[in-house]
Amino acid sequence: MRETHATAFPVTLHRGEREAILLAETLRSDVLLIDEQIGRTIALSRNLPLSGTLGVLERADTIGLIANFPEVLKQLKASGFFIAESLERQLLQRNRVRRGAK
């Protein structure tokens, strides 16, 4: 996809993220999967619905596709994926509520 002046992005945005945003706009996608903060900010400014890795994992847990959500988060972090401590606490609390424990 070629960028025009109307679709120009900041230089700091990775090419793959630019392409994903342009494709999501072209296809009028239901959701754009993107994790990088700059890409998320730009996608939101363009009114694109989005989710990231954690949103996908939480949804999978909600519909019963993940047996041990805390362990999945632990493994994700061990792989180098950054999760802010406050967000991790929120995710784990929501998981406990989903599982019926408080």
C-alpha positions in Angstrom: 0.0 0.0 0.0 1.5 3.4 -1.0 1.3 6.3 1.4 0.0 9.5 0.1 0.1 12.9 1.9 -3.3 12.2 3.4 -2.1 8.8 4.8 1.3 10.0 6.0 2.5 8.8 9.4 5.2 9.9 11.8 8.6 8.5 11.0 8.6 6.8 14.4 5.8 4.4 13.3 7.1 1.1 12.1 6.3 0.2 8.5 4.3 -2.8 9.5 2.1 -0.8 11.9 1.6 1.8 9.1 0.5 -0.9 6.7 -1.8 -2.5 9.3 -3.5 0.8 10.1 -4.0 1.6 6.4 -5.3 -1.9 5.7 -7.7 -1.7 8.7 -9.0 1.6 7.3 -9.4 0.2 3.8 -11.2 -2.9 4.9 -13.2 -1.1 7.6 -12.0 -3.9 10.0 -13.9 -4.9 13.1 -10.7 -4.6 15.1 -7.0 -3.8 14.6 -4.6 -5.9 16.7 -1.7 -3.7 17.7 0.4 -3.5 20.9 2.8 -0.6 20.4 1.7 2.6 22.1 2.5 4.9 19.2 0.6 2.7 16.8 -2.3 2.4 19.2 -2.5 6.2 19.7 -2.5 6.8 15.9 -5.1 4.1 15.3 -7.3 5.6 18.0 -6.9 9.1 16.5 -8.1 7.6 13.2 -11.2 6.1 15.0 -10.1 2.5 14.5 -11.4 -0.1 17.0 -8.4 -1.9 18.4 -7.2 -4.6 20.8 -3.8 -5.8 21.8 -2.3 -9.1 22.9 -3.7 -8.8 26.4 -7.2 -8.0 25.2 -7.1 -11.1 23.0 -5.9 -13.2 25.8 -8.5 -11.8 28.2 -11.2 -12.5 25.7 -10.0 -16.0 25.2 -10.1 -16.5 28.9 -13.6 -15.1 29.1 -14.9 -17.6 26.6 -13.1 -20.5 28.2 -10.2 -21.1 25.8 -7.5 -20.5 28.5 -7.3 -22.9 31.5 -4.8 -20.9 33.5 -4.8 -17.2 32.7 -2.3 -16.2 35.5 0.2 -18.7 34.1 -0.3 -17.4 30.5 0.5 -13.9 31.8 3.5 -15.2 33.6 4.8 -17.0 30.5 4.2 -13.9 28.4 6.2 -11.7 30.7 9.0 -14.3 30.8 9.2 -14.0 27.0 10.0 -10.3 27.3 6.5 -8.9 26.9 6.0 -5.8 29.1 2.9 -5.6 31.2 2.6 -2.7 33.6 2.2 -3.9 37.2 -1.1 -2.0 37.7 -2.5 -3.5 34.4 -1.4 -7.0 35.5 -3.2 -6.6 38.8 -6.4 -5.5 37.0 -6.2 -8.4 34.6 -5.7 -10.9 37.4 -8.5 -9.4 39.5 -10.9 -9.6 36.5 -9.8 -13.2 36.0 -10.6 -14.0 39.7 -14.0 -12.5 39.3 -14.6 -14.5 36.1 -13.6 -17.6 38.0 -15.9 -16.8 40.9 -13.2 -16.0 43.4 -12.6 -12.6 45.0 
